[in-house]
Amino acid sequence: MAREVSKRRLKSRAKGGGSAARMPADKRRTKRVDETPGFGFMNRGGAREGAGRKARLGAGGKRLHHSHAARKRVTRHRPVHVTLNVVAGLPSLRGALLAVHVLAAIAGGNQREDFRVVHFSVQSNHVHLICEAHGNKALALGMRGIGGRIAKKVNGVLGRKGRVIADRYHAHVLNTRAEVRNAVRYVLRNAERHDVLRGMAETADVWTESFENAENTEGSGNAESGARGGGPRCAWWTRLDPLSSAVAFPYWVEAGGAGAAQAPEVLVAGVAAIVRTAQCGLFRIAFEGEPLSLREVLPAARRRGADRGGAGRRAAPFGGLVA
């Protein structure tokens, strides 16, 4: 009996029967047609290619501001290189007026459990950070804390109001061992790529030879002059940028040499109060067995001012601070 009923239902469906077919035509549901008139001259709004405010471009066609496209995924297993720019017209962040306050702002914002600053470098108009975050939200909140503290301290010292952080911070996720090495070298020796050390360019050869002759000599006050040019003998750590975490970086070739001078504890403790120990295993893999060397020259093509006659030269391995 059940088979006969099912056969009847199949036949009625095949012939177009059923409740909908037996319903009067005036009571059947029909698809409503949108009768809104269209206007050809209305070409604004809506999701379309090229919609939205256009990016501001400089004279060379380059964007003046960072893109607001979705950031790449951030995890606690990959460090991030972050660049934070400040507005034009402010005094140098490396000057005696603002440097200590910027360092205090970085230390104050480096207290979260899901966000940590591993390395930093303060330049005249921007700050480089190597960070670890447990996600995109943790990175955003951590950078908001650091950026807000820098803005408050700078405005408080200068007695001004208004914007301090110029733009959205730039973040580059470091996925490979080579990227980690390049980013850390770039951040810790960033002062050599900018104008803050240009005043020492003419003495680069003297510093280099002095370094080779006295790499095992501690201090520079009572040491004899170098073999050529009368340059002073300095310990390896005197060539590091004092407004960076380079002095606390444990993977320098010069620091592990036999009889190498140790950096003063007060400098190491000062940097240790700002940064935190890296927990990402990629840091250990990137530097263990192959540390960085201060003798390694930096590519001149990326240095500011290379187009002013310096394209054929390379930056000599020297450090220090010219504020």
C-alpha positions in Angstrom: 0.0 0.0 0.0 2.8 2.4 0.9 4.5 1.7 -2.4 1.3 2.6 -4.3 1.0 5.9 -2.5 4.6 6.8 -3.2 4.1 6.0 -6.9 1.1 8.2 -7.1 3.0 11.1 -5.5 5.8 10.7 -8.0 3.3 10.7 -10.9 1.5 13.8 -9.6 4.9 15.6 -9.3 5.9 14.6 -12.8 2.7 15.9 -14.2 3.1 19.2 -12.3 0.5 18.3 -9.7 0.6 19.1 -6.0 -0.8 21.8 -3.7 1.0 24.6 -5.6 -0.4 23.5 -8.9 -4.0 23.1 -7.5 -3.8 26.7 -5.9 -5.6 29.4 -7.9 -3.3 31.6 -9.9 -4.2 34.8 -8.1 -3.1 33.3 -4.7 0.2 31.9 -5.8 3.4 33.5 -4.6 5.4 35.2 -7.3 8.9 36.7 -7.2 8.7 40.4 -6.6 10.4 42.5 -9.2 12.4 45.5 -8.2 10.7 48.4 -10.0 13.1 51.1 -8.6 14.0 53.3 -11.5 17.7 53.5 -12.3 19.5 56.7 -13.0 22.5 56.6 -15.3 24.1 59.8 -14.0 24.4 58.3 -10.4 28.0 56.9 -10.5 29.0 57.5 -6.9 28.9 55.1 -3.9 28.7 51.4 -3.7 31.3 48.7 -3.9 33.1 49.0 -7.2 36.6 49.1 -8.5 38.4 52.3 -7.6 35.9 53.4 -5.0 36.9 55.3 -1.9 39.3 58.2 -1.1 42.3 58.2 -3.3 45.8 57.9 -1.7 48.0 61.0 -1.5 51.1 60.7 -3.7 54.4 62.5 -3.5 56.3 64.1 -6.3 57.8 60.8 -7.3 54.4 59.0 -7.4 55.0 57.2 -4.1 52.3 57.0 -1.4 52.7 59.6 1.4 50.9 57.4 3.9 50.9 53.7 4.6 48.2 51.6 3.0 45.2 50.7 5.0 44.9 47.3 3.4 44.4 44.3 5.7 47.6 43.4 7.6 49.1 40.0 7.3 48.4 37.4 10.0 50.5 37.8 13.1 51.2 34.9 15.4 53.4 34.4 18.5 55.7 32.2 16.5 56.8 34.9 14.1 58.4 38.3 15.1 57.3 41.6 13.5 59.4 44.5 12.4 57.4 47.7 13.1 58.2 51.3 12.0 56.6 54.2 13.7 56.9 57.7 12.1 56.3 61.1 13.7 55.0 64.2 12.1 57.4 66.7 10.5 58.4 69.8 12.4 59.2 68.2 15.7 62.7 68.3 17.3 64.8 65.2 16.8 63.8 62.2 18.9 67.5 61.5 19.4 68.1 64.9 21.0 68.7 65.4 24.7 65.3 66.9 25.1 63.2 64.0 23.9 65.4 60.8 23.8 64.9 59.8 27.4 61.2 60.3 27.3 60.9 58.2 24.1 62.8 55.4 25.8 60.5 55.7 28.8 57.5 55.5 26.6 58.7 52.3 24.9 59.4 50.7 28.4 56.0 51.8 29.7 54.2 50.2 26.7 56.2 47.0 27.0 54.3 45.5 29.9 51.6 43.4 28.2 51.5 39.6 28.5 50.6 39.1 24.8 53.0 41.7 23.4 56.7 42.4 23.9 59.4 44.6 22.4 62.5 42.7 21.8 64.7 45.3 20.1 64.4 49.0 19.3 66.2 51.9 17.6 65.3 55.5 18.0 66.0 57.8 15.1 65.4 61.5 14.5 61.9 61.2 13.1 61.0 57.5 13.4 61.3 54.5 15.7 62.1 50.9 14.7 60.9 48.0 16.9 61.2 44.2 16.7 58.1 42.9 18.4 56.4 39.6 19.3 52.6 39.5 19.6 50.1 36.8 20.0 47.9 38.1 17.2 46.9 41.1 15.2 44.8 42.5 18.0 47.6 42.2 20.5 50.0 43.9 18.1 47.5 46.7 17.5 46.9 47.3 21.3 50.6 47.1 22.1 51.5 49.7 19.4 48.6 51.9 20.5 50.0 51.9 24.0 53.5 52.8 22.8 52.4 55.4 20.3 50.0 57.0 22.8 52.8 57.2 25.5 55.2 58.8 23.0 52.7 61.3 21.9 51.8 62.3 25.5 55.4 62.6 26.6 56.5 64.6 23.5 53.6 67.0 23.7 54.1 67.4 27.5 57.8 68.2 27.1 57.3 70.6 24.2 54.1 72.2 25.6 52.1 71.6 22.5 48.9 69.9 21.4 48.1 67.9 18.3 49.2 64.9 16.4 52.6 63.3 17.1 52.4 60.0 15.4 52.3 60.8 11.7 50.7 57.7 10.2 49.6 54.2 10.6 52.6 52.1 11.8 54.2 49.8 9.2 54.5 46.1 10.1 56.5 43.4 8.4 56.0 39.9 9.6 59.4 38.0 9.7 58.7 34.5 8.4 62.2 33.1 7.7 65.6 33.0 9.3 67.1 35.3 6.7 64.3 37.9 7.3 65.0 37.9 11.1 68.8 38.4 10.6 68.3 41.2 8.1 65.7 43.0 10.2 67.7 42.8 13.4 70.8 44.0 11.7 68.9 46.8 10.1 67.4 47.9 13.4 70.5 47.7 15.6 72.7 49.4 13.0 70.1 51.8 11.7 72.0 54.9 12.8 74.7 54.1 10.3 72.2 54.4 7.5 71.1 57.9 8.4 72.6 61.4 8.8 73.2 61.1 12.5 76.6 59.5 11.9 77.6 61.4 8.8 80.0 63.6 10.8 82.1 60.5 11.4 82.3 59.5 7.8 85.7 61.1 7.2 87.2 59.1 10.1 85.7 55.8 9.1 89.1 54.4 8.0 90.6 55.4 11.3 87.9 53.8 13.3 88.0 50.6 11.3 91.8 50.2 11.7 91.6 51.2 15.4 89.0 48.5 15.8 91.2 45.9 14.2 94.3 46.9 16.2 92.5 47.2 19.6 89.5 44.9 19.5 90.8 43.3 22.7 91.6 46.7 24.4 89.1 47.8 27.0 88.2 51.5 27.2 89.6 54.4 25.1 90.6 57.1 27.6 94.1 55.7 28.5 94.7 53.7 25.4 97.3 54.6 22.9 96.6 55.9 19.4 96.0 53.7 16.5 98.7 52.7 14.1 97.4 55.0 11.3 95.8 58.4 11.6 96.1 58.7 15.4 92.6 57.2 16.0 91.8 56.2 19.5 91.6 52.6 20.5 88.0 51.8 21.6 86.2 48.8 22.9 83.8 47.1 20.5 80.7 48.2 22.3 81.6 51.9 21.8 80.7 51.6 18.1 77.1 50.7 19.0 74.2 53.1 18.8 73.4 54.1 22.4 69.7 54.8 21.5 69.2 51.2 20.5 69.2 47.8 22.1 72.4 46.8 20.3 74.5 46.8 23.5 72.2 44.1 25.0 72.1 41.9 21.8 73.9 38.7 22.8 74.9 37.6 19.3 77.8 39.8 18.4 81.0 38.2 17.1 83.1 40.8 18.8 81.5 40.2 22.2 82.5 36.5 22.2 86.1 36.9 21.3 88.9 35.9 23.6 89.7 38.8 26.0 87.0 41.0 24.5 85.9 43.9 26.6 82.5 43.6 28.2 79.9 46.3 27.9 79.4 48.3 31.1 76.7 46.9 33.3 74.9 50.2 33.6 74.3 50.3 29.8 73.2 46.7 29.7 70.8 47.2 32.6 69.4 50.3 31.1 68.5 48.5 27.9 67.2 45.5 29.8 64.8 47.7 31.6 63.2 48.7 28.2 63.2 45.4 26.2 62.2 41.9 27.0 63.7 38.5 26.2 62.6 37.0 22.9 60.5 33.9 23.3 60.2 33.0 19.6 62.3 30.1 18.6 63.1 31.7 15.3 65.5 34.2 17.1 67.6 31.3 18.4 67.7 29.5 15.1 68.6 32.7 13.2 71.7 33.6 15.3 73.0 30.6 17.2 76.2 29.4 15.5 76.2 32.4 13.1 76.3 35.7 15.1 76.4 39.2 13.6 79.6 41.1 13.1 80.2 44.9 13.4 82.9 44.5 10.7 80.2 43.6 8.1 79.7 46.6 5.8 76.2 47.8 5.0 74.8 48.2 1.5 75.2 51.8 0.4 72.3 51.7 -2.0 69.8 51.7 1.0 71.6 54.5 2.9 70.1 57.9 2.9 72.3 60.2 0.9 73.6 57.4 -1.4 72.4 59.4 -4.4 74.6 62.3 -3.4 77.9 60.8 -4.5 77.9 57.8 -2.1 76.4 55.2 -4.4 79.8 53.7 -5.1 80.9 53.5 -1.5 79.9 51.3 1.4 79.2 52.3 5.0 82.2 51.6 7.2 81.5 49.6 10.4 81.5 52.4 13.0 79.0 53.5 15.6 78.5 56.1 18.3 76.1 59.0 18.6 76.2 62.4 17.0 73.2 64.2 18.5 
